[in-house]
Amino acid sequence: MKTTKIEWTEATWNPTTGCNKVSAGCKNCYAETMAFRLKAMGTKGYEDGFKFTIHPSRLIQPLNRKKPTKYFVNSMSDLFHEDCDFEYIDRIINVIKKTPRHTYQILTKRAHIMYEYFKDKEIPNNIWLGVTVEDKKSGIPRIEYLRKLNVKIKFLSVEPLLEDLGNVDFTNIQWVIVGGESGHKARPMKEEWAINVRNQCEKYNSLFFFKQWGTWGADNVKRSKKANGRLLEGKIWNSSPEPILVNQ
């Protein structure tokens, strides 16, 4: 059963919450907005709003779920935040090792810390590692840190796509997700930027997933996210790796 609205996953698991801005993609952070909304509602775990916080009590959540599930790890945070010590990450990875039935999608903007943590470790087959690539300045350099790691599925979240990325080397990148920004302060994404990424995915045999237009449509008109939909050149692009095959 899918328990999240995020199109490319099935559920979220947040053993940490909170973060701080490190690049242009963070400017209109949805998780920050959501965290302060949850704080105002008195939701447990968000008493400090978007301040980085660990939640050891949440470590057991995947253990209690028997159905094989794709988990987006830390949709409300970044596992490799500077304030998250490696000992706590070890505890998270131990849960992942104990639940090979699940698939864990770990996405970060702190690729250098992710690399330092994993560089000398054997990465479980049920982990997919990804980095955010919103622009050339901050996003593109993250790809090299990811590419150096020995993990079966490496993916990119090209969201929000803030500019034309030009020619990008997708060698050994299995999956690329592209999307525009949502919210009333959203920055527009141009159709040709997304098409350029898709064309390069075809060149490198990387799977392509178009997540959304967001607040700005392909016609550069601002409207609701739902009204803009997910069509790119008249087609839904839903390709993604198969968890069962990968984990075997």
N, C-alpha and C positions, 0 to 999 in steps of 0.2 A: 504493500500500500504506500503510495507516494504521500509524503507529509510536508512537502515544501513546494512553493511556487517556482523555484529555480528550475529552469527547463532542462538542464543537463545533469541533474542528480535526482535522488529519490528522498533523501532525508538529510538533515543537518545534525552535527554533533559539535557542541561548543564547550570543550573542557577549559577553554579560556574565553574571556570576553574583553572588549576594549582594545584600543589601538591609538596611534597618533599618525599624523600625515607625514609621508616621506617623499611624495612625488605628485606630479600634476593630476594623475588619476585619482588621487585621494580628495581632491578639492570639494566635491559634493558627495561625500561618502554616505551611501545608503545606510550602512550599519551604524554610523554615528547618529544619524537622525532617528533610526529605530530604537537605539539604546536610550536616548533621552525620552522618547515616547514611552518606552517600557518603564523607565524610572518614574515618570509622572503617573503611570498607572499603578505603581507600587509592586511591580513584578519582581519576584525573588531573583537575586543574582545581578540586578541592575541598580542596586542602591547607590553605587558610585558612578552611575551614568556610563560614560565611555572610557573611564580609567581602566588601564590594563589590570585584569584580575584573573587569578587561577581559580578553578572550581573542581577540586579533587572529588567532590561528591558525585560529579557527573561522569567520572571515569567508568563506572559500571554500566552505563546506559547501553552500549553496544552488546555487552555480555548478556543482557536480558532480552535481546531481540533475536529470535530464532530464525526468522525469515531472512535469507540472503538479501542484503541491502547495499546500495551505493550511498555512502556517506560523504558529504562535503564537510571536511573537518574545519571548524572555526569560520563559519560564515559571518560571525560577528567579531572576528579578531584576526590575528596573524600568529600562527603557531611559532614562528621564528622571530617574534618581537624581542627587542633587546632586553626586556625585563623578564623574559621566560627562560629560566635556567635549564640547562641540558638535562639535569636530573629529572625535572618534571616532564620534559619531552620523552625521556626514557620510559616513564610510567605510561605515557600515552601510546608509545610504540609497543610496549608489552601487551596492552589491551588489543592492539591491532594484530599482533602475533597470535593471541589466544582466540581470535575470531576470524579464521581464514575464509569463512563463509561470506564475509562482508568485503566490500571494496571501499577503500578510503582515498578520496580525492583531496590532496593537500595542495593549496594554492598560496603563494606568498609574493610579496613585493620585496622581501629581504632575502634575495637569492644567495647572497654571499654568506649569510648565516646558515641558511639551509645547506649550502655546500660544506661548510665547516663541520656541521653536525653529521652529515651522512658520508663524507668522503672516505672514511676508513671503516664503514659499516656495511654489512650485507643487508640490503633493503628488501623487506618481505614482498612477495609477488602480488599481494593484494593492496599495495600502495601505488597510487598514481601521483606523480609529482608535477606541479605546474607553477608557472610564473606569470605575472601580469605584464602585458606589453601594450601600454597605452600610447606610447610615442617613441620616437627615435632616441631621445636623450636618456631617459631613465629605463625604458622598457627593453630596447634591443640588447643592451649589455647583460641583462638578466639571463638571456637565452644561453649564453656561453657557460654560465655557472650550472644551469640545468643540464646542458648537453654532456657535461663531464661526469655526471653521476650515473651509476650502473643501476638503472631502474627500467622495468619493462615498458611502462607507459609514461612518456613525457608529454605534457600538454601546455598550451599557451591560452591564457584568457586575454584576448585582444579586446578588452572592454573596460572603460569606454574608449573606443577608437577615436583619438583626438586629432590625427593627421594622417596623411599618406605615409606609410612606412617605407615606401620605395622597394628596393630589392632586398629581400630578407632570406637568409640561409635557414631553411627548415629541415636540413639534414638531421635525421634521427629524432625528429619531432613527430610523434604519432597522431596528435590530435590538436586542432586549432579551433577555439571558440571565438566568435566575433559578435560584438554588440554595441549599440549606441547607448548614450546616457539617458537616464530617466530623471524626472523631477522638474520643478518649475524653473530651476536654475541650470538645466541641462545644456550642455554644449552640443552643437549639431555634428552629425557624422555624414560625410558625403558618400553617395553610392559608389563612386569610383574607388574610394579607399577600400571599401569592403570587397569589391570585385577584384581589386589587385591582390588582396590576401587570398581570396578563394582561388584565383588563377595560380598563385604560387603553391598553394596546397596541392593542386593537381600536378604541378611540375615535380614536387618532391614526394608525391604519394602520401601526403598527410591527410587524415580525415578532417572534413570541414563541417562545422556546426554554426549556423547563423542563429543567434539567440533572440535578437530583437532589434527593432529600430529605435525604440525608446521614445522620447518626447518629440523628436524631429523625424519626419517621414522621409522617404526617398525623394520626394518632391520638394524637400527643404521647407515644409510647412509644419508649424508647431501645433500639435494636437495630443490627444490622450495616447498613452502607450498602446492600449488595446486597439484603438482605431488605426494606428500605424502598422500593427501586425508584425509578421516575421518573414514576409516574402522578399526574396532578393532575386531580381530579374524574373519575377513571376513564379518562383519555386521555393518550397520549404527545404532547407538543408539541415538534415538531422543526423548525419553520420557520427558515430561514436564507437569506441572500442567495446568489445563484448566482455564483460567481467568474468564469466565462467571460463571462457577460453584462456583469458590472460592468467587467471589464478591457477589453472592446471599447469 
